[in-house]
Structure formats: structure tokens, C-alpha cells
Amino acid sequence: MATVTKRGGTYRIRVSCGYTPDGKQIMQTMTWKPAPGMTERQIEKELER
């Protein structure tokens, strides 16, 4: 399950990839910037994808 956080004009997407043998959670993070002119609905659909 991904967590999406709006940060100014960009979005931070974080995903859990399981746990290490010593119990630490493995997280992958990426930043996504919507193309200029995208509507809120288009942004929502792209984030769900």
C-alpha cells in the first residue's frame, strides 16, 4: 500500500517493501511532479495508477 503526501507542487509517494531480518521496515520513496495544465481529477487518477 502506498502513501501519497502533497508537498508544495509535488507529491511524495512512499511504499513499504517488507522488513529486513533484523526487523527494520524497507521503504521506497519517489517524488512525482504533475505536468503543467493537469486538472485535479487527472492528478488523482495518475496517483492511483
mmCIF entry with sequence, helices, sheets and N, C-alpha, C, O atoms, coordinates in Angstrom:
data_MODEL
# 
_entry.id   MODEL 
# 
_entity.id                         1 
_entity.type                       polymer 
_entity.pdbx_number_of_molecules   1 
# 
_entity_poly.entity_id                      1 
_entity_poly.type                           'polypeptide(L)' 
_entity_poly.nstd_linkage                   no 
_entity_poly.nstd_monomer                   no 
_entity_poly.pdbx_seq_one_letter_code       MATVTKRGGTYRIRVSCGYTPDGKQIMQTMTWKPAPGMTERQIEKELER 
_entity_poly.pdbx_seq_one_letter_code_can   MATVTKRGGTYRIRVSCGYTPDGKQIMQTMTWKPAPGMTERQIEKELER 
_entity_poly.pdbx_strand_id                 A 
# 
loop_
_entity_poly_seq.entity_id 
_entity_poly_seq.num 
_entity_poly_seq.mon_id 
_entity_poly_seq.hetero 
1 1  MET n 
1 2  ALA n 
1 3  THR n 
1 4  VAL n 
1 5  THR n 
1 6  LYS n 
1 7  ARG n 
1 8  GLY n 
1 9  GLY n 
1 10 THR n 
1 11 TYR n 
1 12 ARG n 
1 13 ILE n 
1 14 ARG n 
1 15 VAL n 
1 16 SER n 
1 17 CYS n 
1 18 GLY n 
1 19 TYR n 
1 20 THR n 
1 21 PRO n 
1 22 ASP n 
1 23 GLY n 
1 24 LYS n 
1 25 GLN n 
1 26 ILE n 
1 27 MET n 
1 28 GLN n 
1 29 THR n 
1 30 MET n 
1 31 THR n 
1 32 TRP n 
1 33 LYS n 
1 34 PRO n 
1 35 ALA n 
1 36 PRO n 
1 37 GLY n 
1 38 MET n 
1 39 THR n 
1 40 GLU n 
1 41 ARG n 
1 42 GLN n 
1 43 ILE n 
1 44 GLU n 
1 45 LYS n 
1 46 GLU n 
1 47 LEU n 
1 48 GLU n 
1 49 ARG n 
# 
_struct_asym.id          A 
_struct_asym.entity_id   1 
# 
_struct_conf.conf_type_id            HELX_P 
_struct_conf.id                      HELX_P1 
_struct_conf.pdbx_PDB_helix_id       AA1 
_struct_conf.beg_label_comp_id       GLU 
_struct_conf.beg_label_asym_id       A 
_struct_conf.beg_label_seq_id        40 
_struct_conf.pdbx_beg_PDB_ins_code   ? 
_struct_conf.end_label_comp_id       GLU 
_struct_conf.end_label_asym_id       A 
_struct_conf.end_label_seq_id        48 
_struct_conf.pdbx_end_PDB_ins_code   ? 
_struct_conf.beg_auth_comp_id        GLU 
_struct_conf.beg_auth_asym_id        A 
_struct_conf.beg_auth_seq_id         40 
_struct_conf.end_auth_comp_id        GLU 
_struct_conf.end_auth_asym_id        A 
_struct_conf.end_auth_seq_id         48 
_struct_conf.pdbx_PDB_helix_class    1 
_struct_conf.details                 ? 
_struct_conf.pdbx_PDB_helix_length   9 
# 
_struct_conf_type.id          HELX_P 
_struct_conf_type.criteria    ? 
_struct_conf_type.reference   ? 
# 
_struct_sheet.id               AA1 
_struct_sheet.type             ? 
_struct_sheet.number_strands   3 
_struct_sheet.details          ? 
# 
loop_
_struct_sheet_order.sheet_id 
_struct_sheet_order.range_id_1 
_struct_sheet_order.range_id_2 
_struct_sheet_order.offset 
_struct_sheet_order.sense 
AA1 1 2 ? anti-parallel 
AA1 2 3 ? anti-parallel 
# 
loop_
_struct_sheet_range.sheet_id 
_struct_sheet_range.id 
_struct_sheet_range.beg_label_comp_id 
_struct_sheet_range.beg_label_asym_id 
_struct_sheet_range.beg_label_seq_id 
_struct_sheet_range.pdbx_beg_PDB_ins_code 
_struct_sheet_range.end_label_comp_id 
_struct_sheet_range.end_label_asym_id 
_struct_sheet_range.end_label_seq_id 
_struct_sheet_range.pdbx_end_PDB_ins_code 
_struct_sheet_range.beg_auth_comp_id 
_struct_sheet_range.beg_auth_asym_id 
_struct_sheet_range.beg_auth_seq_id 
_struct_sheet_range.end_auth_comp_id 
_struct_sheet_range.end_auth_asym_id 
_struct_sheet_range.end_auth_seq_id 
AA1 1 ALA A 2  ? ARG A 7  ? ALA A 2  ARG A 7  
AA1 2 THR A 10 ? TYR A 19 ? THR A 10 TYR A 19 
AA1 3 GLN A 25 ? TRP A 32 ? GLN A 25 TRP A 32 
# 
loop_
_atom_site.group_PDB 
_atom_site.id 
_atom_site.type_symbol 
_atom_site.label_atom_id 
_atom_site.label_alt_id 
_atom_site.label_comp_id 
_atom_site.label_asym_id 
_atom_site.label_entity_id 
_atom_site.label_seq_id 
_atom_site.pdbx_PDB_ins_code 
_atom_site.Cartn_x 
_atom_site.Cartn_y 
_atom_site.Cartn_z 
_atom_site.occupancy 
_atom_site.B_iso_or_equiv 
_atom_site.pdbx_formal_charge 
_atom_site.auth_seq_id 
_atom_site.auth_comp_id 
_atom_site.auth_asym_id 
_atom_site.auth_atom_id 
_atom_site.pdbx_PDB_model_num 
ATOM 1   N N  . MET A 1 1  ? 0.849  -1.176  0.000   1.00 0.00 ? 1  MET A N  1 
ATOM 2   C CA . MET A 1 1  ? 0.000  0.000   0.000   1.00 0.00 ? 1  MET A CA 1 
ATOM 3   C C  . MET A 1 1  ? 0.891  1.234   0.000   1.00 0.00 ? 1  MET A C  1 
ATOM 4   O O  . MET A 1 1  ? 1.843  1.317   0.776   1.00 0.00 ? 1  MET A O  1 
ATOM 5   N N  . ALA A 1 2  ? 0.588  2.180   -0.858  1.00 0.00 ? 2  ALA A N  1 
ATOM 6   C CA . ALA A 1 2  ? 1.388  3.393   -0.979  1.00 0.00 ? 2  ALA A CA 1 
ATOM 7   C C  . ALA A 1 2  ? 0.768  4.521   -0.157  1.00 0.00 ? 2  ALA A C  1 
ATOM 8   O O  . ALA A 1 2  ? -0.443 4.573   0.057   1.00 0.00 ? 2  ALA A O  1 
ATOM 9   N N  . THR A 1 3  ? 1.639  5.419   0.295   1.00 0.00 ? 3  THR A N  1 
ATOM 10  C CA . THR A 1 3  ? 1.210  6.613   1.000   1.00 0.00 ? 3  THR A CA 1 
ATOM 11  C C  . THR A 1 3  ? 1.609  7.803   0.143   1.00 0.00 ? 3  THR A C  1 
ATOM 12  O O  . THR A 1 3  ? 2.778  7.948   -0.214  1.00 0.00 ? 3  THR A O  1 
ATOM 13  N N  . VAL A 1 4  ? 0.643  8.660   -0.190  1.00 0.00 ? 4  VAL A N  1 
ATOM 14  C CA . VAL A 1 4  ? 0.892  9.826   -1.029  1.00 0.00 ? 4  VAL A CA 1 
ATOM 15  C C  . VAL A 1 4  ? 0.742  11.070  -0.166  1.00 0.00 ? 4  VAL A C  1 
ATOM 16  O O  . VAL A 1 4  ? -0.261 11.238  0.527   1.00 0.00 ? 4  VAL A O  1 
ATOM 17  N N  . THR A 1 5  ? 1.757  11.947  -0.212  1.00 0.00 ? 5  THR A N  1 
ATOM 18  C CA . THR A 1 5  ? 1.748  13.180  0.556   1.00 0.00 ? 5  THR A CA 1 
ATOM 19  C C  . THR A 1 5  ? 2.005  14.342  -0.383  1.00 0.00 ? 5  THR A C  1 
ATOM 20  O O  . THR A 1 5  ? 2.987  14.334  -1.125  1.00 0.00 ? 5  THR A O  1 
ATOM 21  N N  . LYS A 1 6  ? 1.128  15.349  -0.359  1.00 0.00 ? 6  LYS A N  1 
ATOM 22  C CA . LYS A 1 6  ? 1.333  16.534  -1.187  1.00 0.00 ? 6  LYS A CA 1 
ATOM 23  C C  . LYS A 1 6  ? 2.348  17.429  -0.502  1.00 0.00 ? 6  LYS A C  1 
ATOM 24  O O  . LYS A 1 6  ? 2.225  17.729  0.685   1.00 0.00 ? 6  LYS A O  1 
ATOM 25  N N  . ARG A 1 7  ? 3.360  17.858  -1.265  1.00 0.00 ? 7  ARG A N  1 
ATOM 26  C CA . ARG A 1 7  ? 4.416  18.705  -0.721  1.00 0.00 ? 7  ARG A CA 1 
ATOM 27  C C  . ARG A 1 7  ? 4.631  19.861  -1.694  1.00 0.00 ? 7  ARG A C  1 
ATOM 28  O O  . ARG A 1 7  ? 5.433  19.760  -2.622  1.00 0.00 ? 7  ARG A O  1 
ATOM 29  N N  . GLY A 1 8  ? 3.908  20.962  -1.475  1.00 0.00 ? 8  GLY A N  1 
ATOM 30  C CA . GLY A 1 8  ? 4.016  22.092  -2.398  1.00 0.00 ? 8  GLY A CA 1 
ATOM 31  C C  . GLY A 1 8  ? 3.392  21.722  -3.733  1.00 0.00 ? 8  GLY A C  1 
ATOM 32  O O  . GLY A 1 8  ? 2.212  21.377  -3.794  1.00 0.00 ? 8  GLY A O  1 
ATOM 33  N N  . GLY A 1 9  ? 4.177  21.791  -4.808  1.00 0.00 ? 9  GLY A N  1 
ATOM 34  C CA . GLY A 1 9  ? 3.673  21.443  -6.137  1.00 0.00 ? 9  GLY A CA 1 
ATOM 35  C C  . GLY A 1 9  ? 3.987  20.022  -6.543  1.00 0.00 ? 9  GLY A C  1 
ATOM 36  O O  . GLY A 1 9  ? 3.698  19.624  -7.671  1.00 0.00 ? 9  GLY A O  1 
ATOM 37  N N  . THR A 1 10 ? 4.580  19.239  -5.637  1.00 0.00 ? 10 THR A N  1 
ATOM 38  C CA . THR A 1 10 ? 4.937  17.864  -5.953  1.00 0.00 ? 10 THR A CA 1 
ATOM 39  C C  . THR A 1 10 ? 4.265  16.914  -4.971  1.00 0.00 ? 10 THR A C  1 
ATOM 40  O O  . THR A 1 10 ? 3.654  17.342  -3.992  1.00 0.00 ? 10 THR A O  1 
ATOM 41  N N  . TYR A 1 11 ? 4.386  15.627  -5.245  1.00 0.00 ? 11 TYR A N  1 
ATOM 42  C CA . TYR A 1 11 ? 3.817  14.594  -4.384  1.00 0.00 ? 11 TYR A CA 1 
ATOM 43  C C  . TYR A 1 11 ? 4.915  13.607  -4.017  1.00 0.00 ? 11 TYR A C  1 
ATOM 44  O O  . TYR A 1 11 ? 5.707  13.214  -4.873  1.00 0.00 ? 11 TYR A O  1 
ATOM 45  N N  . ARG A 1 12 ? 4.969  13.202  -2.742  1.00 0.00 ? 12 ARG A N  1 
ATOM 46  C CA . ARG A 1 12 ? 5.898  12.174  -2.292  1.00 0.00 ? 12 ARG A CA 1 
ATOM 47  C C  . ARG A 1 12 ? 5.125  10.871  -2.167  1.00 0.00 ? 12 ARG A C  1 
ATOM 48  O O  . ARG A 1 12 ? 4.093  10.811  -1.499  1.00 0.00 ? 12 ARG A O  1 
ATOM 49  N N  . ILE A 1 13 ? 5.633  9.830   -2.816  1.00 0.00 ? 13 ILE A N  1 
ATOM 50  C CA . ILE A 1 13 ? 4.997  8.518   -2.800  1.00 0.00 ? 13 ILE A CA 1 
ATOM 51  C C  . ILE A 1 13 ? 5.932  7.565   -2.066  1.00 0.00 ? 13 ILE A C  1 
ATOM 52  O O  . ILE A 1 13 ? 7.085  7.396   -2.463  1.00 0.00 ? 13 ILE A O  1 
ATOM 53  N N  . ARG A 1 14 ? 5.437  6.938   -0.989  1.00 0.00 ? 14 ARG A N  1 
ATOM 54  C CA . ARG A 1 14 ? 6.230  6.002   -0.188  1.00 0.00 ? 14 ARG A CA 1 
ATOM 55  C C  . ARG A 1 14 ? 5.538  4.642   -0.174  1.00 0.00 ? 14 ARG A C  1 
ATOM 56  O O  . ARG A 1 14 ? 4.325  4.545   0.008   1.00 0.00 ? 14 ARG A O  1 
ATOM 57  N N  . VAL A 1 15 ? 6.344  3.587   -0.372  1.00 0.00 ? 15 VAL A N  1 
ATOM 58  C CA . VAL A 1 15 ? 5.813  2.227   -0.422  1.00 0.00 ? 15 VAL A CA 1 
ATOM 59  C C  . VAL A 1 15 ? 6.643  1.342   0.494   1.00 0.00 ? 15 VAL A C  1 
ATOM 60  O O  . VAL A 1 15 ? 7.871  1.417   0.489   1.00 0.00 ? 15 VAL A O  1 
ATOM 61  N N  . SER A 1 16 ? 5.979  0.507   1.277   1.00 0.00 ? 16 SER A N  1 
ATOM 62  C CA . SER A 1 16 ? 6.665  -0.464  2.121   1.00 0.00 ? 16 SER A CA 1 
ATOM 63  C C  . SER A 1 16 ? 6.990  -1.695  1.292   1.00 0.00 ? 16 SER A C  1 
ATOM 64  O O  . SER A 1 16 ? 6.133  -2.222  0.584   1.00 0.00 ? 16 SER A O  1 
ATOM 65  N N  . CYS A 1 17 ? 8.238  -2.150  1.385   1.00 0.00 ? 17 CYS A N  1 
ATOM 66  C CA . CYS A 1 17 ? 8.694  -3.325  0.629   1.00 0.00 ? 17 CYS A CA 1 
ATOM 67  C C  . CYS A 1 17 ? 9.041  -4.485  1.554   1.00 0.00 ? 17 CYS A C  1 
ATOM 68  O O  . CYS A 1 17 ? 9.850  -5.344  1.205   1.00 0.00 ? 17 CYS A O  1 
ATOM 69  N N  . GLY A 1 18 ? 8.430  -4.507  2.730   1.00 0.00 ? 18 GLY A N  1 
ATOM 70  C CA . GLY A 1 18 ? 8.673  -5.601  3.652   1.00 0.00 ? 18 GLY A CA 1 
ATOM 71  C C  . GLY A 1 18 ? 9.613  -5.204  4.773   1.00 0.00 ? 18 GLY A C  1 
ATOM 72  O O  . GLY A 1 18 ? 9.772  -4.024  5.083   1.00 0.00 ? 18 GLY A O  1 
ATOM 73  N N  . TYR A 1 19 ? 10.238 -6.212  5.381   1.00 0.00 ? 19 TYR A N  1 
ATOM 74  C CA . TYR A 1 19 ? 11.104 -6.000  6.541   1.00 0.00 ? 19 TYR A CA 1 
ATOM 75  C C  . TYR A 1 19 ? 12.425 -6.720  6.350   1.00 0.00 ? 19 TYR A C  1 
ATOM 76  O O  . TYR A 1 19 ? 12.492 -7.743  5.668   1.00 0.00 ? 19 TYR A O  1 
ATOM 77  N N  . THR A 1 20 ? 13.482 -6.181  6.957   1.00 0.00 ? 20 THR A N  1 
ATOM 78  C CA . THR A 1 20 ? 14.790 -6.831  6.940   1.00 0.00 ? 20 THR A CA 1 
ATOM 79  C C  . THR A 1 20 ? 14.794 -7.932  8.004   1.00 0.00 ? 20 THR A C  1 
ATOM 80  O O  . THR A 1 20 ? 13.891 -7.983  8.839   1.00 0.00 ? 20 THR A O  1 
ATOM 81  N N  . PRO A 1 21 ? 15.793 -8.808  7.984   1.00 0.00 ? 21 PRO A N  1 
ATOM 82  C CA . PRO A 1 21 ? 15.851 -9.868  9.002   1.00 0.00 ? 21 PRO A CA 1 
ATOM 83  C C  . PRO A 1 21 ? 15.922 -9.344  10.439  1.00 0.00 ? 21 PRO A C  1 
ATOM 84  O O  . PRO A 1 21 ? 15.498 -10.026 11.372  1.00 0.00 ? 21 PRO A O  1 
ATOM 85  N N  . ASP A 1 22 ? 16.460 -8.131  10.614  1.00 0.00 ? 22 ASP A N  1 
ATOM 86  C CA . ASP A 1 22 ? 16.535 -7.589  11.973  1.00 0.00 ? 22 ASP A CA 1 
ATOM 87  C C  . ASP A 1 22 ? 15.307 -6.756  12.342  1.00 0.00 ? 22 ASP A C  1 
ATOM 88  O O  . ASP A 1 22 ? 15.297 -6.112  13.391  1.00 0.00 ? 22 ASP A O  1 
ATOM 89  N N  . GLY A 1 23 ? 14.282 -6.757  11.503  1.00 0.00 ? 23 GLY A N  1 
ATOM 90  C CA . GLY A 1 23 ? 13.010 -6.143  11.854  1.00 0.00 ? 23 GLY A CA 1 
ATOM 91  C C  . GLY A 1 23 ? 12.780 -4.723  11.364  1.00 0.00 ? 23 GLY A C  1 
ATOM 92  O O  . GLY A 1 23 ? 11.722 -4.154  11.635  1.00 0.00 ? 23 GLY A O  1 
ATOM 93  N N  . LYS A 1 24 ? 13.746 -4.121  10.643  1.00 0.00 ? 24 LYS A N  1 
ATOM 94  C CA . LYS A 1 24 ? 13.552 -2.768  10.139  1.00 0.00 ? 24 LYS A CA 1 
ATOM 95  C C  . LYS A 1 24 ? 12.681 -2.803  8.886   1.00 0.00 ? 24 LYS A C  1 
ATOM 96  O O  . LYS A 1 24 ? 12.780 -3.726  8.077   1.00 0.00 ? 24 LYS A O  1 
ATOM 97  N N  . GLN A 1 25 ? 11.825 -1.791  8.734   1.00 0.00 ? 25 GLN A N  1 
ATOM 98  C CA . GLN A 1 25 ? 10.947 -1.731  7.576   1.00 0.00 ? 25 GLN A CA 1 
ATOM 99  C C  . GLN A 1 25 ? 11.707 -1.148  6.386   1.00 0.00 ? 25 GLN A C  1 
ATOM 100 O O  . GLN A 1 25 ? 12.439 -0.168  6.527   1.00 0.00 ? 25 GLN A O  1 
ATOM 101 N N  . ILE A 1 26 ? 11.526 -1.761  5.211   1.00 0.00 ? 26 ILE A N  1 
ATOM 102 C CA . ILE A 1 26 ? 12.166 -1.294  3.990   1.00 0.00 ? 26 ILE A CA 1 
ATOM 103 C C  . ILE A 1 26 ? 11.161 -0.395  3.263   1.00 0.00 ? 26 ILE A C  1 
ATOM 104 O O  . ILE A 1 26 ? 10.060 -0.837  2.934   1.00 0.00 ? 26 ILE A O  1 
ATOM 105 N N  . MET A 1 27 ? 11.537 0.861   3.013   1.00 0.00 ? 27 MET A N  1 
ATOM 106 C CA . MET A 1 27 ? 10.657 1.818   2.336   1.00 0.00 ? 27 MET A CA 1 
ATOM 107 C C  . MET A 1 27 ? 11.316 2.298   1.056   1.00 0.00 ? 27 MET A C  1 
ATOM 108 O O  . MET A 1 27 ? 12.522 2.546   1.030   1.00 0.00 ? 27 MET A O  1 
ATOM 109 N N  . GLN A 1 28 ? 10.525 2.432   -0.014  1.00 0.00 ? 28 GLN A N  1 
ATOM 110 C CA . GLN A 1 28 ? 10.994 3.065   -1.236  1.00 0.00 ? 28 GLN A CA 1 
ATOM 111 C C  . GLN A 1 28 ? 10.222 4.361   -1.385  1.00 0.00 ? 28 GLN A C  1 
ATOM 112 O O  . GLN A 1 28 ? 9.022  4.410   -1.113  1.00 0.00 ? 28 GLN A O  1 
ATOM 113 N N  . THR A 1 29 ? 10.912 5.419   -1.820  1.00 0.00 ? 29 THR A N  1 
ATOM 114 C CA . THR A 1 29 ? 10.315 6.734   -1.924  1.00 0.00 ? 29 THR A CA 1 
ATOM 115 C C  . THR A 1 29 ? 10.598 7.308   -3.302  1.00 0.00 ? 29 THR A C  1 
ATOM 116 O O  . THR A 1 29 ? 11.690 7.138   -3.843  1.00 0.00 ? 29 THR A O  1 
ATOM 117 N N  . MET A 1 30 ? 9.612  7.988   -3.865  1.00 0.00 ? 30 MET A N  1 
ATOM 118 C CA . MET A 1 30 ? 9.827  8.736   -5.103  1.00 0.00 ? 30 MET A CA 1 
ATOM 119 C C  . MET A 1 30 ? 9.026  10.027  -5.046  1.00 0.00 ? 30 MET A C  1 
ATOM 120 O O  . MET A 1 30 ? 8.031  10.121  -4.328  1.00 0.00 ? 30 MET A O  1 
ATOM 121 N N  . THR A 1 31 ? 9.466  11.016  -5.807  1.00 0.00 ? 31 THR A N  1 
ATOM 122 C CA . THR A 1 31 ? 8.766  12.289  -5.910  1.00 0.00 ? 31 THR A CA 1 
ATOM 123 C C  . THR A 1 31 ? 8.193  12.394  -7.311  1.00 0.00 ? 31 THR A C  1 
ATOM 124 O O  . THR A 1 31 ? 8.876  12.114  -8.295  1.00 0.00 ? 31 THR A O  1 
ATOM 125 N N  . TRP A 1 32 ? 6.938  12.797  -7.393  1.00 0.00 ? 32 TRP A N  1 
ATOM 126 C CA . TRP A 1 32 ? 6.262  12.928  -8.685  1.00 0.00 ? 32 TRP A CA 1 
ATOM 127 C C  . TRP A 1 32 ? 5.751  14.349  -8.829  1.00 0.00 ? 32 TRP A C  1 
ATOM 128 O O  . TRP A 1 32 ? 5.124  14.890  -7.918  1.00 0.00 ? 32 TRP A O  1 
ATOM 129 N N  . LYS A 1 33 ? 6.027  14.957  -9.995  1.00 0.00 ? 33 LYS A N  1 
ATOM 130 C CA . LYS A 1 33 ? 5.557  16.312  -10.273 1.00 0.00 ? 33 LYS A CA 1 
ATOM 131 C C  . LYS A 1 33 ? 4.572  16.244  -11.432 1.00 0.00 ? 33 LYS A C  1 
ATOM 132 O O  . LYS A 1 33 ? 4.928  15.778  -12.514 1.00 0.00 ? 33 LYS A O  1 
ATOM 133 N N  . PRO A 1 34 ? 3.316  16.710  -11.221 1.00 0.00 ? 34 PRO A N  1 
ATOM 134 C CA . PRO A 1 34 ? 2.335  16.654  -12.296 1.00 0.00 ? 34 PRO A CA 1 
ATOM 135 C C  . PRO A 1 34 ? 2.709  17.599  -13.438 1.00 0.00 ? 34 PRO A C  1 
ATOM 136 O O  . PRO A 1 34 ? 3.333  18.639  -13.226 1.00 0.00 ? 34 PRO A O  1 
ATOM 137 N N  . ALA A 1 35 ? 2.317  17.218  -14.639 1.00 0.00 ? 35 ALA A N  1 
ATOM 138 C CA . ALA A 1 35 ? 2.570  18.056  -15.817 1.00 0.00 ? 35 ALA A CA 1 
ATOM 139 C C  . ALA A 1 35 ? 1.751  19.341  -15.720 1.00 0.00 ? 35 ALA A C  1 
ATOM 140 O O  . ALA A 1 35 ? 0.648  19.333  -15.172 1.00 0.00 ? 35 ALA A O  1 
ATOM 141 N N  . PRO A 1 36 ? 2.276  20.430  -16.242 1.00 0.00 ? 36 PRO A N  1 
ATOM 142 C CA . PRO A 1 36 ? 1.509  21.685  -16.206 1.00 0.00 ? 36 PRO A CA 1 
ATOM 143 C C  . PRO A 1 36 ? 0.177  21.530  -16.935 1.00 0.00 ? 36 PRO A C  1 
ATOM 144 O O  . PRO A 1 36 ? 0.112  20.908  -17.995 1.00 0.00 ? 36 PRO A O  1 
ATOM 145 N N  . GLY A 1 37 ? -0.871 22.093  -16.370 1.00 0.00 ? 37 GLY A N  1 
ATOM 146 C CA . GLY A 1 37 ? -2.192 22.051  -17.000 1.00 0.00 ? 37 GLY A CA 1 
ATOM 147 C C  . GLY A 1 37 ? -3.043 20.853  -16.621 1.00 0.00 ? 37 GLY A C  1 
ATOM 148 O O  . GLY A 1 37 ? -4.178 20.743  -17.085 1.00 0.00 ? 37 GLY A O  1 
ATOM 149 N N  . MET A 1 38 ? -2.528 19.942  -15.784 1.00 0.00 ? 38 MET A N  1 
ATOM 150 C CA . MET A 1 38 ? -3.330 18.792  -15.370 1.00 0.00 ? 38 MET A CA 1 
ATOM 151 C C  . MET A 1 38 ? -4.394 19.248  -14.377 1.00 0.00 ? 38 MET A C  1 
ATOM 152 O O  . MET A 1 38 ? -4.130 20.076  -13.505 1.00 0.00 ? 38 MET A O  1 
ATOM 153 N N  . THR A 1 39 ? -5.603 18.696  -14.519 1.00 0.00 ? 39 THR A N  1 
ATOM 154 C CA . THR A 1 39 ? -6.670 19.019  -13.572 1.00 0.00 ? 39 THR A CA 1 
ATOM 155 C C  . THR A 1 39 ? -6.492 18.175  -12.315 1.00 0.00 ? 39 THR A C  1 
ATOM 156 O O  . THR A 1 39 ? -5.726 17.212  -12.300 1.00 0.00 ? 39 THR A O  1 
ATOM 157 N N  . GLU A 1 40 ? -7.217 18.554  -11.256 1.00 0.00 ? 40 GLU A N  1 
ATOM 158 C CA . GLU A 1 40 ? -7.136 17.787  -10.001 1.00 0.00 ? 40 GLU A CA 1 
ATOM 159 C C  . GLU A 1 40 ? -7.553 16.343  -10.220 1.00 0.00 ? 40 GLU A C  1 
ATOM 160 O O  . GLU A 1 40 ? -6.950 15.431  -9.655  1.00 0.00 ? 40 GLU A O  1 
ATOM 161 N N  . ARG A 1 41 ? -8.579 16.127  -11.034 1.00 0.00 ? 41 ARG A N  1 
ATOM 162 C CA . ARG A 1 41 ? -9.056 14.763  -11.304 1.00 0.00 ? 41 ARG A CA 1 
ATOM 163 C C  . ARG A 1 41 ? -7.992 13.950  -12.035 1.00 0.00 ? 41 ARG A C  1 
ATOM 164 O O  . ARG A 1 41 ? -7.794 12.774  -11.729 1.00 0.00 ? 41 ARG A O  1 
ATOM 165 N N  . GLN A 1 42 ? -7.308 14.564  -12.996 1.00 0.00 ? 42 GLN A N  1 
ATOM 166 C CA . GLN A 1 42 ? -6.249 13.874  -13.729 1.00 0.00 ? 42 GLN A CA 1 
ATOM 167 C C  . GLN A 1 42 ? -5.094 13.520  -12.784 1.00 0.00 ? 42 GLN A C  1 
ATOM 168 O O  . GLN A 1 42 ? -4.513 12.440  -12.891 1.00 0.00 ? 42 GLN A O  1 
ATOM 169 N N  . ILE A 1 43 ? -4.766 14.420  -11.868 1.00 0.00 ? 43 ILE A N  1 
ATOM 170 C CA . ILE A 1 43 ? -3.707 14.166  -10.896 1.00 0.00 ? 43 ILE A CA 1 
ATOM 171 C C  . ILE A 1 43 ? -4.082 13.004  -9.996  1.00 0.00 ? 43 ILE A C  1 
ATOM 172 O O  . ILE A 1 43 ? -3.254 12.128  -9.742  1.00 0.00 ? 43 ILE A O  1 
ATOM 173 N N  . GLU A 1 44 ? -5.328 12.980  -9.504  1.00 0.00 ? 44 GLU A N  1 
ATOM 174 C CA . GLU A 1 44 ? -5.799 11.880  -8.648  1.00 0.00 ? 44 GLU A CA 1 
ATOM 175 C C  . GLU A 1 44 ? -5.702 10.551  -9.361  1.00 0.00 ? 44 GLU A C  1 
ATOM 176 O O  . GLU A 1 44 ? -5.235 9.569   -8.784  1.00 0.00 ? 44 GLU A O  1 
ATOM 177 N N  . LYS A 1 45 ? -6.144 10.506  -10.634 1.00 0.00 ? 45 LYS A N  1 
ATOM 178 C CA . LYS A 1 45 ? -6.114 9.254   -11.399 1.00 0.00 ? 45 LYS A CA 1 
ATOM 179 C C  . LYS A 1 45 ? -4.682 8.783   -11.606 1.00 0.00 ? 45 LYS A C  1 
ATOM 180 O O  . LYS A 1 45 ? -4.404 7.587   -11.512 1.00 0.00 ? 45 LYS A O  1 
ATOM 181 N N  . GLU A 1 46 ? -3.772 9.709   -11.887 1.00 0.00 ? 46 GLU A N  1 
ATOM 182 C CA . GLU A 1 46 ? -2.372 9.346   -12.118 1.00 0.00 ? 46 GLU A CA 1 
ATOM 183 C C  . GLU A 1 46 ? -1.738 8.836   -10.827 1.00 0.00 ? 46 GLU A C  1 
ATOM 184 O O  . GLU A 1 46 ? -0.951 7.890   -10.864 1.00 0.00 ? 46 GLU A O  1 
ATOM 185 N N  . LEU A 1 47 ? -2.063 9.437   -9.699  1.00 0.00 ? 47 LEU A N  1 
ATOM 186 C CA . LEU A 1 47 ? -1.517 8.974   -8.421  1.00 0.00 ? 47 LEU A CA 1 
ATOM 187 C C  . LEU A 1 47 ? -2.042 7.582   -8.075  1.00 0.00 ? 47 LEU A C  1 
ATOM 188 O O  . LEU A 1 47 ? -1.299 6.773   -7.519  1.00 0.00 ? 47 LEU A O  1 
ATOM 189 N N  . GLU A 1 48 ? -3.295 7.286   -8.388  1.00 0.00 ? 48 GLU A N  1 
ATOM 190 C CA . GLU A 1 48 ? -3.847 5.949   -8.134  1.00 0.00 ? 48 GLU A CA 1 
ATOM 191 C C  . GLU A 1 48 ? -3.179 4.894   -9.004  1.00 0.00 ? 48 GLU A C  1 
ATOM 192 O O  . GLU A 1 48 ? -3.009 3.749   -8.584  1.00 0.00 ? 48 GLU A O  1 
ATOM 193 N N  . ARG A 1 49 ? -2.801 5.283   -10.213 1.00 0.00 ? 49 ARG A N  1 
ATOM 194 C CA . ARG A 1 49 ? -2.144 4.357   -11.140 1.00 0.00 ? 49 ARG A CA 1 
ATOM 195 C C  . ARG A 1 49 ? -0.794 3.970   -10.600 1.00 0.00 ? 49 ARG A C  1 
ATOM 196 O O  . ARG A 1 49 ? -0.076 3.195   -11.231 1.00 0.00 ? 49 ARG A O  1 
# 
